[in-house]
């Protein structure tokens, strides 16, 4: 869309047209810009547009940041509208509050500065015709200098080597069933039930193959957070269509063929605030729920590299949010991984709140009581993405946005900053906790460029 709009603007500016035609075209272009902007509610009567005075939304510590705020209803600029703002550190209470009056759809808000690297969040509200609307925008200050609060335990690597050694004693065991409804004339889909330990616990996943015979790279795709089915399994079918074997997994041992209602019942029963899996067993590094999840990802690599159709070289991990965390963890745990793609990873610098700034999802210190104990903080360090990231040697590609309150940009920057491998980043400031279809397809394009 951006390229199309640039081409259109070039045509407008270069064409020999009368002034009236130019003005009409410019107005249409503005309407198009507003309609496609993602920093405002989708299919809403109102549009918010926030424009920091640095084009990349980034400042050096000590620099003053200002944000122009625009508000439109039905595409008409708001006039004489009061915009209330609260500004504070990312995920922190506000330290500045005020009100500006919007004139002809625009107002400027001084966001201030930061003495230390991080992000400031400008939270906006207004009431128009009796209805309240809200929005927010974050800007960064020297985030490339952010460093983790979390430190690597002295025996971190040995602990995980021991866990992998125990896993290796157990033979690779799985079942494989063809799934006709997710197969096409180009790809075949199989439902896999993969046993992940000697206790008989398993995970499920959909394994997609190109129908054409050959040897192919393998791609492991772990899931986002929650107890849920694998939604829209064919959403990324272009991986298999373009020559990759892709394994999309769940992590709880629940058959994705169950109904949505069954998943909701299980989630309600076993994933409440008092018994959520991400805090289950957090008092002990040996009993924490995520230990078997991390090892299940390694066992998934065992499966993929055992396939006769594997090309014998390329092992890729790719995911977003919790899936992004698991992709990075797997790349750090397993040296067979040759490329890693992760967007806005969760489980990153989880104890960062103790440094007086945003920490990583699941935001233990904001959302759950009794998390600030020596035992829990010690366990977090053995499962924190920042410690696995330092061990990654595979080519790594990360994407994240600034307006994300689920996996804050502070924590994504911290992960990226500690990577010691060949790395690239696509930073999309306007994004909240989502990635566009084009960005997701770009992951495959990046992977194809980095095949061995």
N, C-alpha and C positions, 0 to 999 in steps of 0.2 A: 504493500500500500504506500509506504513512504517513497519508494522509487517511482511509483506511478504518479504520486502527487508532485514530486520534483519535476518529472517530465512535463506534467500538465502546467506547472508554474512557468517552466521554460517556454512552453508554447505561448502562454498568455503574455509573457514579457516580450517575446520576440515577434509576435504577430503584429501586422499592421491593421489594427482594428480601431474603431472609434472609441471615444472615452466611455460612452454608455455601455458598450459591449464589454469593455474591460472591467467596469465596475460590477456588472452583473456576474461576470466570471469570478471576480475576486470574492464577491459575496457567497457564491456557490462553493468556492474553495474553502472559505471560512466555515461554512456549514458542514462541509465534509470533514474538516479537521475536528470540529466539535463532536460530530457524530461518531467518529472512530476513536476518540480519546478514551483511554482506559483508566484515567484517574478520576472517573466520575461514575455514578451508578449506571448499570446496564439497563437500557429500556426504561429510564426514568424521565420524568418531565423536566428534571433539572440537570445541568452540567456544572461540575466543578472543574476548573483548570488551575493548576498551581505551577508557577514558573519561577524557580530560583534564579538569582542574578548571576550564578555561575552555570553555564550550560550543562556541565556534567554533574551538577548537584554536589560538587565536592569543594572543600575549602581547606586551607591550612589552619592548624590550631592558632588561635589568636585573631584570625580574620573574621570580620562581621558578615553575616549572611542576611539577605533580605529575600522575601518571597512575594511575588505579585500573585494575588488571588483574584480569579475571575469566577463569576457566578451568573448562570443563565437559566431562565425558566422558559420553556418552549422555544429555546434558541434566542430569546430576547434578553439583552443585558440587564441585570438588576441595578436599580438606581435607588440611592438613599436607603440601602439595606444595611443593617447592623450585623457585622461579622464578629462573633466572639471567638477569642483564641486563648489557648493554654499551651505553653511551651515548656518542655523539660527534656532531660536526657531520655534516650530510648528506653521504653518500658519502665520509666521512673516517674515519680510524681512531678507535677508542674512546678516550676520555679518562677514563671512569669505568666501573668494573665492580663487580658485587656480587650478592648473593642475598637474596631475601625469601621468607618462608614464607607460603604461602597458607592462610588460615583461612576455612572455609565458602565456598570459591570465590573469595575476594577478597584482594587485597594492593595496597598503594600504593607506587609507586616515585617518588622525587624525581628529576625529569629535569634540574633545574638551570636555568641561564639562559644568555643570550648577551649579550655587550657590543656586538656588531655585528649588524645585520640578517641573518637567515638561518633555518635549520631545524636542530633537533636530532632525532636518530633514536635511539629506544630499542629495541634489538634483544633479543628475549626467546627463551629456550629452557627447556624442561623435559623430563624423562624420566618417563614413566608406564608402568608395566607393561612395562618394558624397551624402550619405543619413544620416540624423541626427537621432540619437536614444537617448532616455532619460529614466531615471529610478530614484527612490528615495528610501531611507531607513530611518526609524526613530528609535531612541533609547531613552529609558526612564531613568530619574534620580529621584530616590526616589518617584515614582508616587503614592505610597501608602500614601504619606503625603499631596497630593493635596487636597485642600479644595475649596468650591465654592466662587466665588465673590458674587453671588446672595444670598440675605438674605430673610428669610420668613417674610412676612408682619404680623403685630401683629394680624390682624383679618383674616388671611388666612383661617384657619379652619372654622371660623364662616361664612365667605363668601360662602364657598363651601357647608356647611351644609344648608345654606339658599337656594342655587340653587337646591340642591337635594330635599329639602322639597317642593319647587315649582313643581319640576318634578313629585314627588309622587302624587300630586293632580290630575294629568292627567292619565286617565285609559290606561292600556296597550292595544294598538291597532295595529294590523298587519294583513297582508294577507299572504297566504301560498300556493304556486303553485308547484306541482311536476315537476321536470326537468328530463325528461327521458334520455337525452343525457349525463348527468353526474351521472346517476344511473347505478349500476352494479348488479351482482348476489349477492354481499355481502353488498352493501350500497345503501341507497336512498338519493337523493338530492332534496331539495326544495328551490325555490326562495322566499325569504322573503322581504316584503316591510313593514318596521317598522316605525310607526309615532313616532317622538321623542320630539315633543312639541305641545303646543296648537295652534301654528301658522300654523299647518298642514305640517311642514317640516318632511321629512322622510329620512331614509337611506335604502339601499338594502343590501342583503347578501345571500350567499348560505349556507344553513343549511344541514349538512350531518349526517345521522343516520346509525348505524349498522342495517341491516335488521332483525337480530335476536332479538326477543323480550327480554326485560330486562330493568334494571336500569343502567344508565351510567353516568360517569363524563361529565361535559360540558366544552368546551374549546372555548373561544372567541379569534379570530385572527383579529386584526385591520390591516389596510393596510399601506404600505409605502407611501411616499409623492407623490403628483401629482394628477392630474385629469385624471383618466384612468380606464379602465375596470379591473375586477378581472381576471388576466391572469392565465391560466392553473388551473382551479378550482380543477382538480383531482390530482394535483401535490402532495398534502399531504393527499391523500385518505387513507393512512395507519392509520391515526388517527381513522377514523370510522371503518376501517377493524379490528383494534385492540381494539375496545370497548370504543370509545369516541364519544360524540356528538360534532361536530365542526361547528362553525359559523364564516365564513369568510365574512367580511363586507367591504363596501366602506363607505365614510363619507360625500359625497356631494349630496346625493339624486338623483343619476344618475343610471338608470337601467343598470346593467352590460351586459344585452343582446343587448345593442346598439352596433353598429359596431365600429371598431377601428377608422375609419375615422370620425365618429361623435364625438367621444371622443377627437380626435385631434383638431377638429374645436372648440369645447367648451373650451378646454384648451387654445388654441390660443386667444380666445376672452376674457376669464375671469381669466387667470392665468399668465399674463405678469408681468414684473418687477414692472409696475406701479399699478397693481391691483391684485397681487397675494393673494391667500386666507390666507397665513400665516402672511401677514401684514395687512389684511383687518380688520379695526376697532381697531387697536392696541393702539389708543389713549385712549381707555376706557375699563376697565375690564368688564364692563357690555355689551359692544357691540362687543367685539372681536370675530371674526369668530370661533375661537377654543372653545368658551364656549359651543356652542351647540354640537360640536364634542365630547368633554369630557363627556357631559351629555348623548350623544347618546350611549357612551360605557356603562354607568351605565344602561341606558334603555335596552341595549342588554343583560346585566346580568339579568334584570327583566324578559326578554323573556325566557332566557335559564333556569332560576330557576322556571319558571312557567310550563315547559314541564313535562308531566306525566312520561316521560322516564328518567328524571334526577334522579340521585341516592340519592339526598337529602343531599349530603355532599361536593362533590368536584366541585369547580369552579376555572377554570384555565384561565389565560390570557397569550397570547404568540404572539410575533411579533418582527419585525426587523426594524431598522431605525425609521421613523415616527411611524411605528407599534410597535416598541420596546418602544418608548416614551409613546404611548397610553396604552400599557400593564402596564407599571409602574404607570402611572397616574391613571388608573382604579384600580389597586391594592391599591394605596394610598387613593383613594376616597371611595372605596366600601369594607367594612370589610367582605363581603361574599366571596371574593376571597381567596382561600386557597393556591394557588401556582401561581408564576409568572415567565415567561421566556422571557428575552429581550436580543436581540443582537444589539450592537452599537446604543444605543438610540439617537434619535435626540432631539431637544428642551431642551437641557441640559446645564445649566449655560450659557444661551444665551448671557448674558451681560459680559461674562468672558473676552472679548477683552479689557474692561476697566481696567482690571488688567495687561494688557500688555502681554497677552498670548492668546492661542486659546480659542474661545468660541464655543458654540454649533450651529448646523444647525438650522435655515437657514442662519446663518452668517450675521445677519442684519447689523453689523457694517463694513462688507466688501463688501457686494453685493447690498446694498440699501442705498439711500441717505436719510438724515433727520431722521435717526433712533435714534440718540443720543439726545433724549429730555426727560425731567423728566416724562412726561405723559406715553411715550412708555416704558421707563425702569420700571416704576411702574407697568404697566400692565403685562410686561414680568414676573415679580416676581410671579404673581398670576397664571401663566400658565407654570412655569418652572418645569421640571421634578425633579430637585434636592429637591424642597420643598415637592412634593408628595412622593418622595422616603423615606423621613424621617418618613412618617406616615405608611409605609408598615409594616405589621406584618406577612404576608404570607411568606412561604418558597420562596426564590428568586434565580434564576439562570441567570447569565449574561455571554455573550460572546462578545469579541471584538478583533480587530487586531490593530497593531501599524501603518501600512502604510495607514490608512484610512484618507483621506482628506475631506470626506463628514461629517462624525461624528467622530471627532478626538479622539484619545485614551485619551487625557487629560480629555475630558468631560465624557467619559465612566468611567474612574477611579474615577472622582469626584462623580458621582452617586453611584458607588459601595462603595466608602469610607463613604458616609453618611447613608447607609442602616443600620437600627437598628434591622433587622430581621435575622432569619437563612438564610445564603447566601453562594453561591458557584459561582466560576468563571472559565470559560474556556478561557484562554488568548491565542490567536493565532497570534503571532507577525507579521508573513508574510502577513496576510490578509490585503487587501484594503477594499473597501466597498462591501464585499460579504461574504457569508458563504457557505461552501461546503455542498453537499447533505448529507454526513455522519454527519456533525455537526448538520444539521437540523433534521435528523432522531434521533440523540442523544437527542434532545429536548424532543421528545416523550418518550424515554427511561427514561430520568430524571423525567418527569412528572409521569410516571407509578410507579417509586420508591417512589414518594412523595404523593401518593393518601392516603386519610384518610380511 
